[in-house]
Amino acid sequence: MPRGYEVTLVQLKPKEAGKIREKIPRHLRLVALDERGRDLTTRQFAALLGEPTVFVIGGADGLDPAIKKEAALLLRLSALTLPHALAQVVLCEQIYRAATLLTGHPYHRE
C-alpha cells in the first residue's frame, strides 16, 4: 500500500467524524455499527427503539475511533463484514422488524 494512502486515510476519518457529529442532535442516543460490536437479539434490538436513537454506519474504511468512543453502543449486524449499502438494508429491515414487534404485528416470529 502506498505511504500516501495511509496519511490520507488518517486525515479523512476525523473530517468524516466532524461531518457526522454536525448531523446528530445531541439529545439522541448514538449507536455506531461496527463489526466488533455487540450482538443483539431482535427483542434486545427492539428495546433500543424505546429511546430516540440514531444509527451510524461508517464508510468503507470504518468509523473514526472518536465516534465509536462517543457511542452509547457499538452494534454489529453480522460477524461477517458487510458492504455499506447492504448494512443499510439489513439495518432498515431490523428497524422495521423491531417496530412491528413493538406494535404486536405478527411479522416477527420466534
C-alpha positions as CSV (number, residue, x, y, z in Angstrom):
1,M,0.0,0.0,0.0
2,P,1.4,3.4,-0.9
3,R,2.5,5.5,2.0
4,G,0.4,8.5,0.9
5,Y,-2.8,6.4,1.2
6,E,-2.3,5.8,4.9
7,V,-1.7,9.5,5.6
8,T,-4.8,10.4,3.6
9,L,-6.9,7.8,5.4
10,V,-5.8,9.1,8.8
11,Q,-6.8,12.7,7.7
12,L,-10.1,11.7,6.2
13,K,-11.6,9.8,9.2
14,P,-11.6,12.9,11.6
15,K,-13.1,15.0,8.8
16,E,-15.8,12.4,8.3
17,A,-16.4,12.2,12.1
18,G,-16.9,16.0,12.2
19,K,-19.5,15.9,9.5
20,I,-21.3,13.0,11.3
21,R,-21.3,15.0,14.6
22,E,-22.8,18.0,12.8
23,K,-25.8,15.9,11.7
24,I,-26.6,14.2,15.0
25,P,-28.7,16.1,17.5
26,R,-27.2,15.8,21.0
27,H,-30.4,14.5,22.6
28,L,-30.3,11.3,20.5
29,R,-28.5,8.2,21.7
30,L,-25.7,7.3,19.3
31,V,-25.4,3.7,18.2
32,A,-22.4,3.0,15.9
33,L,-22.4,0.0,13.7
34,D,-19.1,-1.9,13.9
35,E,-18.1,-5.5,13.1
36,R,-16.6,-5.8,16.5
37,G,-19.7,-4.5,18.3
38,R,-22.3,-6.4,20.4
39,D,-24.7,-8.9,19.0
40,L,-28.3,-8.4,20.0
41,T,-31.4,-10.5,19.6
42,T,-34.3,-9.0,17.8
43,R,-36.1,-8.3,21.1
44,Q,-33.0,-6.6,22.5
45,F,-32.7,-4.5,19.4
46,A,-36.4,-3.5,19.6
47,A,-35.7,-2.3,23.1
48,L,-33.3,0.3,21.6
49,L,-36.2,1.9,19.8
50,G,-37.8,2.8,23.1
51,E,-35.4,5.8,23.3
52,P,-34.7,8.3,20.5
53,T,-31.7,6.7,18.7
54,V,-29.5,7.5,15.7
55,F,-27.6,4.7,14.0
56,V,-24.3,5.5,12.3
57,I,-22.7,3.3,9.6
58,G,-19.1,4.0,8.7
59,G,-17.8,4.2,5.2
60,A,-15.5,1.6,3.5
61,D,-12.7,2.4,6.0
62,G,-14.9,2.3,9.1
63,L,-15.7,4.9,11.6
64,D,-13.3,7.3,13.3
65,P,-12.4,6.0,16.8
66,A,-13.7,9.2,18.3
67,I,-17.2,8.4,17.0
68,K,-17.0,4.9,18.4
69,K,-15.9,6.2,21.8
70,E,-18.9,8.7,21.9
71,A,-21.4,5.9,21.0
72,A,-23.6,4.6,23.7
73,L,-23.4,1.2,22.0
74,L,-21.3,-0.5,19.3
75,L,-23.6,-2.8,17.5
76,R,-22.8,-5.4,14.8
77,L,-25.3,-6.7,12.4
78,S,-23.3,-9.7,11.5
79,A,-20.0,-11.5,12.2
80,L,-19.4,-11.0,8.5
81,T,-18.1,-7.8,7.1
82,L,-20.9,-6.2,5.1
83,P,-20.7,-3.7,2.3
84,H,-22.0,-0.3,3.3
85,A,-25.1,-0.5,1.2
86,L,-26.0,-4.0,2.4
87,A,-25.6,-2.9,6.0
88,Q,-28.1,-0.1,5.4
89,V,-30.6,-2.6,4.0
90,V,-30.1,-5.0,6.9
91,L,-30.4,-2.2,9.4
92,C,-33.6,-0.9,7.8
93,E,-35.1,-4.4,7.9
94,Q,-34.2,-4.8,11.6
95,I,-35.8,-1.4,12.4
96,Y,-38.9,-2.4,10.6
97,R,-39.0,-5.8,12.3
98,A,-38.4,-4.2,15.7
99,A,-41.2,-1.7,15.1
100,T,-43.7,-4.5,14.2
101,L,-42.6,-6.5,17.2
102,L,-43.2,-3.5,19.5
103,T,-46.7,-2.9,18.0
104,G,-47.7,-6.5,18.2
105,H,-47.8,-7.1,14.4
106,P,-47.2,-10.8,13.5
107,Y,-44.3,-10.1,11.1
108,H,-41.7,-11.2,13.6
109,R,-42.0,-14.9,14.7
110,E,-39.9,-16.7,17.2
